[in-house]
C-alpha cells in the first residue's frame, strides 16, 4: 500500500488555484499509487480483482456548502438591447418522433447572462483566448440597492469600493467585482429591465468611469459582473466603462442573477465562458460557491 505520507505530500503540493481548477472541471479523481520498478500495485485490494480499487480519500472538491446559479434562463422573452433580435429556438427533433430531442439556436453573442471579451469594444483578444484561470475568482459583491431605489442611474463609486475594503479587507488579487443593484428582479419585464423612458433613454445602474479607473490602476481585478444590461449605466451612451475596461484587456459578464444571495466576500465565482472562434462574447453560465 502507498504510505499516507506519500499521499499527504502529493496533496500538499497542490495549490489552492489548482484545486479550484480541478473542481471547476467537474473531474472526480481516484488516488491509486503504482510502483513500476517493483511491479506492485499500491491499492486497497488484490490487483487480480475484477472491480477497480476504491478511491483513497474521496473526491477532491472545494469545501463549499452553498452553490448558487447566477445565470438567467435565456428565452425569446428575455430582455435584450434595443435593436437586437432575441434568441430564436427551433425544434429539430423530438424523442417521440425522431428518437432524440434537439433544438437549433439563433442567438446574438450579447444576449442573456453573457460575457463581454476585450474584443467587444477594443482591438483586444476574443473570448476563446482569455486566460481560463481568470474565470475562477474570489467575488467582491458591492451592494448599492439602497441608492438604486432612489436613483436608477446610480453608478458604483470609488468611495463605495473603499467602504467595501474597510469592511472586508483589500480587494483580493485577481478577484471579480460584482455589482448588486437588485436589477435582476426586473428581468421578467423587458421595459422595466431596460428602464426606457418616454424619450427611449435607458435607465439602469452600472459602474462609474472613476471606479473602473481605480480598479485598473490601484487594484488587480480579473473581471466585472453586473446584474444589468451593461457595465455602464443605461444613460451612458458613449460607453466609457466598456471602452476603458475592455480596452485594458479585461472581461465582464452582464445580466447576472441572484447577487443579493451571495455574501459580500468569501465566495468563489466560476464563469463558464463560451469558447467559439473569434467570439466577442456569448451566453455564459455563472456559478458562485461559498461556505
C-alpha positions in Angstrom: 0.0 0.0 0.0 1.1 3.6 -0.5 2.2 5.3 2.6 -0.1 8.0 3.9 2.9 10.4 4.0 3.2 10.0 0.2 -0.4 10.9 -0.4 -0.2 13.8 2.0 2.9 15.1 0.3 1.2 15.0 -3.1 -1.8 16.9 -1.9 0.4 19.4 -0.1 2.0 20.2 -3.4 -1.3 21.2 -5.0 -2.0 25.0 -4.8 -5.4 26.4 -3.9 -5.8 27.6 -7.5 -5.0 24.1 -8.9 -7.6 22.6 -6.5 -10.2 25.1 -7.7 -9.4 24.4 -11.4 -9.8 20.7 -10.6 -13.2 21.1 -9.1 -14.4 23.6 -11.7 -13.6 21.0 -14.4 -16.1 18.6 -12.7 -13.4 15.9 -12.6 -13.5 13.4 -9.8 -10.2 11.8 -9.2 -9.3 8.5 -7.6 -5.9 8.1 -5.9 -4.0 5.0 -6.9 -0.3 4.5 -6.4 1.7 2.3 -8.8 5.3 1.4 -8.3 6.6 0.2 -11.6 10.1 -0.8 -10.5 8.7 -3.3 -8.0 5.8 -4.3 -10.2 3.5 -3.7 -7.2 0.0 -2.1 -7.5 -0.5 0.1 -4.4 -4.2 -0.2 -3.7 -6.5 -1.4 -1.0 -7.4 -4.7 -2.7 -5.8 -7.6 -4.7 -4.6 -6.5 -8.2 -6.3 -9.5 -9.7 -9.7 -8.4 -8.5 -12.3 -7.6 -11.2 -13.5 -4.4 -9.5 -11.5 -1.2 -9.7 -9.9 -0.1 -6.4 -11.9 2.3 -4.2 -10.9 5.9 -4.2 -8.4 6.9 -1.5 -9.6 9.9 0.4 -12.7 10.5 -1.7 -13.2 13.3 -4.3 -11.1 16.4 -4.3 -13.6 19.2 -4.0 -13.9 22.8 -2.8 -15.2 22.9 0.7 -18.4 24.8 -0.1 -21.8 24.3 1.5 -23.6 26.5 -1.0 -23.7 26.6 -4.8 -25.8 29.3 -6.4 -26.6 29.8 -10.1 -26.1 33.4 -11.1 -27.5 32.8 -14.6 -30.8 33.8 -16.0 -32.6 31.3 -18.2 -32.3 32.5 -21.7 -35.5 32.5 -23.7 -37.1 34.6 -26.5 -38.8 36.8 -23.8 -35.5 37.7 -22.0 -34.8 41.5 -22.3 -32.2 42.5 -25.0 -30.5 45.7 -26.0 -32.8 47.7 -28.3 -32.3 47.0 -32.0 -31.2 43.4 -31.5 -33.2 40.2 -32.0 -33.9 37.8 -29.1 -32.9 34.2 -29.3 -34.8 32.0 -31.7 -35.2 28.4 -30.7 -36.3 25.9 -33.4 -37.0 22.3 -32.6 -35.2 19.9 -34.9 -36.3 16.6 -33.3 -38.4 15.1 -30.6 -37.8 11.8 -28.8 -41.2 10.5 -29.6 -40.9 11.2 -33.3 -37.2 11.0 -34.0 -35.7 9.1 -31.2 -33.8 12.1 -30.0 -34.5 15.7 -28.8 -32.6 18.6 -30.3 -33.1 22.3 -31.0 -31.3 24.9 -33.2 -30.4 28.2 -31.6 -30.1 31.5 -33.4 -28.7 34.0 -30.9 -26.5 37.0 -30.7 -23.4 37.0 -28.6 -24.6 39.6 -26.2 -27.9 38.2 -25.0 -29.0 37.0 -21.6 -26.3 36.3 -19.0 -23.3 36.8 -21.3 -19.6 37.5 -21.5 -18.0 40.6 -23.0 -14.5 39.9 -24.2 -11.9 42.7 -24.7 -12.6 42.5 -28.4 -16.1 43.7 -27.9 -15.0 47.3 -27.6 -11.3 47.3 -28.4 -8.8 45.6 -30.7 -8.2 43.1 -27.8 -8.4 39.4 -27.7 -11.6 37.4 -28.5 -13.4 35.2 -26.0 -11.7 31.9 -26.7 -8.3 33.4 -26.0 -9.0 34.7 -22.5 -6.9 33.1 -19.8 -9.2 30.5 -18.3 -7.6 30.9 -14.9 -9.3 34.3 -14.6 -12.7 32.7 -14.8 -12.3 31.2 -11.4 -12.0 34.0 -8.9 -13.0 35.3 -5.5 -16.0 37.5 -5.6 -16.4 41.0 -4.1 -20.0 42.0 -4.1 -20.8 45.7 -3.9 -24.3 46.3 -2.7 -25.9 49.6 -4.0 -29.5 48.6 -3.8 -30.5 51.3 -1.4 -29.2 54.0 -3.7 -30.8 52.4 -6.7 -34.2 52.6 -5.2 -33.9 56.4 -5.3 -31.8 56.7 -8.4 -32.0 54.2 -11.3 -28.9 55.8 -12.8 -26.7 55.1 -9.8 -23.2 54.0 -10.5 -20.6 52.3 -8.3 -18.2 54.9 -6.9 -14.6 54.8 -5.7 -15.9 55.6 -2.2 -18.2 52.5 -2.2 -15.2 50.3 -3.3 -13.2 51.7 -0.4 -16.1 51.2 2.0 -16.2 47.6 1.0 -12.5 47.3 1.7 -12.9 48.9 5.1 -15.4 46.2 6.0 -13.8 43.2 4.3 -10.2 44.0 3.6 -8.4 44.9 0.4 -9.9 43.5 -2.7 -8.3 40.1 -3.3 -5.9 39.8 -6.2 -7.5 38.6 -9.4 -11.0 38.9 -7.9 -14.2 39.7 -9.7 -16.0 42.8 -8.6 -19.8 42.3 -8.7 -22.5 45.0 -8.9 -25.5 44.0 -6.8 -28.2 46.6 -7.7 -31.2 44.3 -7.3 -32.0 44.9 -11.0 -32.2 41.2 -11.8 -35.6 41.2 -10.2 -36.9 43.2 -13.2 -35.8 40.6 -15.8 -39.3 39.4 -16.3 -40.4 42.8 -17.6 -38.4 44.0 -20.6 -39.5 47.6 -20.3 -38.6 47.8 -16.6 -35.3 46.0 -17.2 -34.3 48.5 -19.9 -35.6 51.4 -17.8 -36.9 53.1 -21.0 -38.4 56.5 -20.6 -40.7 58.5 -22.9 -37.6 59.6 -24.9 -36.4 55.9 -25.2 -33.5 56.7 -23.0 -32.4 53.7 -20.9 -32.0 53.9 -17.1 -30.3 51.3 -15.0 -27.2 51.1 -12.7 -23.6 50.3 -13.6 -20.0 51.2 -12.8 -18.7 54.8 -12.9 -15.7 55.5 -15.0 -13.8 56.6 -11.9 -14.5 53.3 -10.2 -13.2 51.4 -13.3 -10.1 53.5 -13.4 -9.5 52.9 -9.7 -9.8 49.1 -10.2 -7.5 49.2 -13.2 -4.8 51.4 -11.7 -4.9 50.7 -8.0 -6.1 47.0 -7.7 -5.6 43.7 -9.5 -9.1 42.7 -10.7 -9.9 39.9 -13.3 -13.4 41.0 -14.3 -16.7 42.7 -13.6 -20.1 41.2 -13.0 -23.3 43.3 -13.2 -27.0 42.4 -12.8 -28.0 44.9 -15.5 -27.7 45.0 -19.3 -24.3 46.9 -19.2 -21.3 47.6 -17.0 -22.0 51.2 -18.0 -25.1 52.9 -16.7 -28.1 53.0 -19.1 -27.8 56.7 -19.8 -24.1 56.4 -20.7 -24.5 56.3 -24.5 -20.7 56.7 -25.1 -19.9 53.6 -23.1 -16.9 54.9 -21.2 -16.5 51.9 -18.9 -16.8 49.4 -21.7 -14.0 51.3 -23.6 -11.8 51.6 -20.6 -12.3 48.2 -19.0 -12.3 46.0 -22.2 -9.7 48.2 -23.7 -7.4 47.2 -20.8 -7.7 43.6 -21.7 -10.3 42.8 -19.0 -13.6 40.9 -19.4 -17.1 41.4 -18.0 -20.3 39.5 -17.5 -23.6 41.3 -17.8 -27.2 40.3 -16.8 -26.2 38.0 -13.9 -28.8 37.0 -11.3 -29.1 36.4 -7.6 -26.2 38.5 -6.4 -28.3 39.5 -3.5 -27.9 36.0 -2.1 -24.1 35.9 -2.4 -22.1 37.1 0.7 -20.2 40.4 0.2 -16.9 38.4 0.5 -15.8 34.8 0.8 -17.5 33.4 -2.3 -15.8 32.0 -5.4 -17.2 32.7 -8.8 -17.0 30.3 -11.8 -17.6 31.8 -15.2 -18.4 29.1 -17.9 -17.4 31.4 -20.7 -18.1 30.4 -24.4 -15.2 29.1 -26.5 -16.2 29.9 -30.0 -13.6 31.0 -32.6 -13.3 34.8 -32.9 -16.3 35.4 -30.5 -16.7 38.9 -28.9 -18.6 37.2 -26.1 -21.5 34.9 -25.7 -24.2 33.4 -23.4 -22.5 32.2 -20.2 -23.2 30.1 -17.2 -22.1 31.6 -13.9 -21.9 29.9 -10.5 -21.0 31.1 -7.0 -19.7 28.8 -4.2 -19.1 29.5 -0.6 -19.5 28.2 2.9 
